[in-house]
Amino acid sequence: MMYEISKEPIDIQAVIDKVVKRNAGAITTFIGTVRELTKGKKTLYLIYEAYEAMAVKKLAQIGQEIEQRWEGSCVAITHRVGRLDITDVAVVIAVSTPHRADAYDANRYAIERIKEIVPIWKKEHWEEGEAWIGNQLETVTYPSGKPEEGDLHE
């Protein structure tokens, strides 16, 4: 599978291997990790949750957008859910293209689109408390703090 939500640690090389192609002159990767400090707050750990069926569809949509925009591209994305500690890998994006500039551009596009449209949320646990966060652009909020399946639409 090119687009996955995983409860287990991500095998970075396995994601890269999915995009190795004979006509690829470049492969770029983005590896998103859990950082300790966010806006001056010390993070202890994160809990990621996803509406998995929709998340996989949206990851595939991003891959299709990239393949249409950058000729000859191939994309694989895996995002982890569950408890992640500091330095754990949360997301791996691998993009191959015939030329390096396209691989860089497409990979950047992928992470920005994930933050815009993929139904994945994280609960940040700090020394002083915790909070559910929608996407990183904070354009998705729900009164209950996190969505129910019926809250999401394609």
Secondary structure as UniProt FT lines:
FT   STRAND          3..6
FT   HELIX           12..17
FT   TURN            18..19
FT   TURN            22..23
FT   STRAND          26..33
FT   STRAND          37..38
FT   TURN            39..40
FT   STRAND          41..50
FT   HELIX           52..69
FT   TURN            71..72
FT   STRAND          74..80
FT   STRAND          82..85
FT   TURN            86..87
FT   STRAND          89..97
FT   HELIX           100..117
FT   STRAND          120..126
FT   TURN            127..128
FT   STRAND          129..133
FT   TURN            136..137
FT   TURN            143..144
FT   HELIX           149..151
//
